Structures are given as C-alpha cells and as structure tokens.
Amino acid sequence: MNEMTHPYSLLFLNTILVFVAVMTPLVVCGQGDYHVDSIKHHARELIRNQDLTTREYAFDYLNEHLGRFLETYADYADSLPPVEGLAILQPADLPLRIVTYQLYRDTSTYEYGGWIQSKYLDKPVFLTDASPLWENDPDLDYMEFDPGNWYGVLYYDLMPLTRTGDEISLLLFGLDNYRFFTKRKLLETLVIRDGQVRFGKSVIEMEEDLPVDYWKKRFILDYSVQAPATMRYDPEWEKIIFDHLMFMPSDIPQQRIMRVPDGTYSGFEIVEEVPKLVYIEKVFWQTMDEAPGGRAQEDVKRDLFGNPIDR
C-alpha cells in the first residue's frame, strides 16, 4: 500500500484500513518496521501450523519479503526484534546479520531459507537451499558454495575469524535436522569479500602438519536423535568443543545402529595467526557429568531457537 499524501476524512481512512486488513495478510506498520507484523505472523506459521500448504506459503513469503524487512535496519544501530521461528545472529561488534529458518515437510525432509545482511554487501543476500544435492556427497567437507547453492542449515552461533578493510571471515555453527533418526551439526566458514559471499574456506586441519590443500572447509557431526550432541565455542577453555561419539546398537529395528556421545569431548584449537582450526582428539582426559560450560536445566520451555514458548 502506497503512502497516502492527500487528506482524507477519518471515516474514509478507517474504511480503507479495514478493507486492507481483511483482504490481505500484508500488514504495513511504521516506516522503521516494514512488514514487521507480517514477518512475525508468517515466521510463526512456519513452525506452528500443522498444515503443510500453510507452512509452504509462509516459507515462500519469508523468502520473498524478509530481505526488504532487513533493509529497514540497515544502519545496524538497533538489533532486530526477536521473532519466533527465525534464527537471528547479529553480533554487537560487527555490521552483520544472518537470519535462517526451516520448513518442515515431513519427518525426514526439511528445507532451509536464509538471508545475510552486512555493510560489506550492497543489499541483503538470499540463500537458496541446495542441500539435497550435496548432503550425502563424500566430499562435502571440502566443497565451496555460493548463496545460490547453499548447504542449508539453521545457524545458531558464529565467531569472527579474520577481519580486514574489505573482507570478513566467520565460523558458523549450524544445525541440519537431516533425517528422522539422524541429526547433523555443522561447522563451516563464511567469507564476505568484494561484495561476494562464499561458504567454505580451507581452515580445518584434522592432522598435524597436513598440507593446506587437504584442510577441510567444514566439519560435520552426525548423531542419533535419541542423544543430541553439542558443538560450541567454550570461552573458558578457548576452544571449540563437541561430543566425542561412539556407535552402539539401537533397540529400534529400523535404526539398527546409533551414534551417541560417549561422555568425552573432542575439539578444535583456534590459531588466529594463520588462521586455522587444529583438531584435538580428546580435550579432556576424564569423563564429565555435564558438557563444558554446563547444561543447567531451567524451568522454561524453549523452541528450537531458544525463545520461550508460551504455555
């Protein structure tokens, strides 16, 4: 709806507004909150509605309109408001936002969408999920992707790796719900340079003195749904830490084998000067009662993105 520039009677104005509200789901708020109500509505429908057609419509709406919504926050002075259904990363010390979201189709089929906004880019960049093409490729760890050929995930954390005048590289932590019995955590690099976005930079050294040509661009951790695995940066230990996994038989015939945490932890040492991540087989030489940093239980039920759920 275009901004009205001529005076109207109050009655006629109210009639117009009621007509718009009834005839379309698009809600235009203040100039600084472009489509904010519609964004919140469709993001919530995406994760709450039980009808697949409605979820698909909400997913398509976010793919089309979320970039324009982000442009209303282009000065980075204010954080985006929390939105149920969106995983929003916006570090306080970087002119950057990454927003991802998930379409649930069935128990083994998920589709992801996302946007990246940064002062290093002319405008928000849309991420097209191509993960079905690559999710079972044995070389996925070594592949480089552009935004139109993205391995789709929900990003739940990030870490700056390097930053220069016209380039920034980050470590991204992602979740792929993947399959009914198997979930996937992913650690990969994002590089923004010369106005272009690339996923995958060779920084992961899995063996000591391994030639750079053999360094990985991403690290993938597949685990069984019965025992979720952690992968996160621990500021106390100054390392990226994740569960060390073992195989064990499953009591579910269709699953047969489970891959679950064994109570120990592996990780990566961050060498900023290179930069690179050096693999550590065992971060701790004793088992622990809880994950590094703690897994304290709180009396608040939260959704996939950590937002409180109304009871």
N, C-alpha and C positions, 0 to 999 in steps of 0.2 A: 504493500500500500504506500503510495507516494505521500510525502509530507504535504499537508494542506496549507496553502498560503493565503487563502481568502477567508474573510469572516463568514461564519455560518451561525444560524440560530442554534441555541443549546439543544432544542428538541431535535433538529435535523442532524446535528453532530452525534447525539446519542443513538439515533436511528441507524446511522452509518456504522457506528461501533458495534452495535448489537448484531447487525447483519453480517459483518466481518467475522465476529466471534462464532456465529452459528454456521456459516458457510465454509470456513476453512480452519485447519488446525494451526495455521501460522499466526503467532502472536507477536506483534511488534511492540516492544517496550521502549524505554528511553534510548536515546542515541548511543549511550555507553553500554547498553545491554541488548544489542541487536539479536533478536530472536531468542533471548535467554529462556523464556518460558517454554518455547517450542523445543529448544535443545534439551532442557531438563525433562520435558514430557517424553520425547522420543528416546532419550537415553534410559529413562526408567522403563518404558515399554520394552526396550530391547532385552532387559534382564528379568522383567517381572511377568510379562504377558505370556500366557500358555499357548497362544495361537501362533503358529509358525508364520503365517502370512502377515500378521501384525508385526511380528519381530522383524521380518524381512523388510517391511515398509519403513520401520524405524531405523534399521541399519542403512538403507538406501538414503534416507533423509539426512542422517549424520554424515554420510559420505559426500553428499552434495552441499550441505549448508554449514557444516562445522567450521570450515576454513574461513568463511565470511564472518562468523561469530568471533573467531580468534583475532581477526583484524581489528576489532573494536578494542582490543587490549594490546595494541602494537607498541605502546611506549614502555611496557614491562614494569611500569611504576606500581601497578596493582596486580596481585595474584588473581588467577581465575577463581571464581567461586566454586566450592565443591559441588560436583554433580554426580548423583548416584548413577552408576552404570558406565562412567568414564574413569579410566586410569590416567591421572594427570600428574606429570612430572614437571616441576618448574623450580629449579634450584635458585636460591636467593641471590647467588653471586654470579649468575650467568644470564645473558639476554636470550633465553631459550625456553621453549615449552614443547613437551612431547605428550600427545594425547592418543591413547589407544582404547579399543573397545572390541567386544566379542559378540558374534552372532552364534547362538546355539541352534543347530539344526536337528541333530539327534545325538544319542549318547557317544557316538564316535565321529561326529562331523561338526567341526567348528570353522567359522570364517572370521577373520580379523580385519579391522579397519584402523586407520590412524592418520594423524597429521603431525608435522613438525613445523614449528614456528621459531624463527631466530632472526636477529639483526643481521646475520650473515647471509640471509636469504631475502630475495625480493618480495616474496609473499609466502604464506603457509603452503607447505608441500604435502600433497595427499599420498598415502602409502597404499599400494594395491597388493593385496594378499595373493601370493603365488605359491604358498607353502605346499599345496597338494602336488606340485611338480617336483619338489625338492626334499620333502620330509623323509623319504627313505633312501635318498642318494648317499652312497658311502663316502662321497667327497664333500658333503655339506659343510663339514668343519673348515674347509679350505676355499669356499666359494665367496665371491664378492657380488653384492646385489645393489641395484639402484631402486629408487622409490616405486617404480612401475613393476618391479619384480622382487618384491619384498617377502622375506620369510616372516609371516605374520605371527605375532605373539602379543600378550599383554605385558608392557614394560612396567615393572614395579619398583625399580630403583635405577640410579645412574651414578657414575663417578667421572669427573673430569680427568682426562689423561694428559693431554697437552693442549696448549692454547697460545697462538701467535696472533699477529695483527689481522690476518685474513683467513685463519684456519683454526678449527677447534676439533678435537677428537675426544670421544667419550667411551666409557664402558657402560653397556646397558645390560640390565638383568631382566630376563623375560620369562613368562610362563606360557606354555602351549598346552592346552588341555588334551590335545592329541588323540587319544583313544580311550575307550571305556575302562580298560584295565591299566593303561599306562599313561602317565603324565610326563611332561618334559620341562625342565628348567634349562635356560639358555643364557650364556654369557657371550656377548659379541661387542664389536667395536662399531661406532658410528663416527664418520668423518664428514665434516662440512668444510668445503674448500672451493674458492672461486665460484660461490653461489650454487654449488652442486652438493648433493647428498649421496653418500656411499655407505653401505653396510658391509663390514668385513675388512679389517686391516690385520696384517700378519704381526701379532704381538704376543702370542701364546706359545711359550717354549715348554714343551712337555718333557724333554730330556735335556740334560746338561750338555752344553756346547753343541747343540743341534744347529746346523746351518739355517740361516734365516729363511731360505726357500722352503723349509719344512716346518716353519712355525704355523700354528693354526690361526684362523681368523675368528673362530668361535668355538666355544666349549659347550657340549650338550650333555645333560644329565637326565637319563630316562629312569623313572622309578615307578613302582607299583602304587596304585591308587589307595591301597589299604594303609600305607605307611609313607606319608608325604616327606620328601627330602627338602632340606633347606639349602639355599645358596645365597650368601650375602656378604657384604663387607663388614668386618668386625673392627671398630675403631680402637678397641683396647689392644688387640693383637696386631693391628695394622696389616691385616691380611684379608684376602677373600677366602671364605671358609665354606665348605659344603660337606654334606654327609658322605662318608665312605660307604659304598653299597655292597651287598652280598646277595647271592642267589639262594633261594630256598623253595621247596615245593609248596604249591598252593593247594588248599582244600577245595578250590573251585575247579571242576573238570575242564571248563572252557579256558581257564587261565594257565593251568599246569605249573608254571614257574613264576615266582615273584622276585622282584629286585627291591630290597628293602635296606634301610640303614642298619649298620652293624654296631653302632654305638661309638665309632671312632670318626675322625674328621680329616679330610684332605683339604688342600687349598692352593692358593697362588700368592707368592711374594711379588709385590709391585716394585719394579725397578724403574723409577721415574726418569733417570738419566738417559735410558736407551730410546724409547720406553719399551718395557716388556713385562709379561707376567711369567714367573718361573713356577712350574708345578712342584708341589710338595706332597708326597705320598701320604705322610702322616704328620699332621700339625701337632697333635697331642699323642703322647705315648701312654695315655691311660684313658679308660672309658670315663664318660661323664654322665651325670644324672640328667643334665639338660644341655641344650645346644649352647654354643658360645654366645654370650650376650643375653641368654635366658629365654625361656619360653613361658614366661609367667602367664597364668590363666587369669583372665579378667571376667568380670560378671557383666559383660556387654557383648551381645551377639553382633557380629560384623559381617558385611558382604565380602565378595572376592577382593575388593579394593581397599578394605579396612574401614569402610564407612559404617557407622552404627545403623542397625536395622530396627525400624520401628516395630514394636511388638503389639 
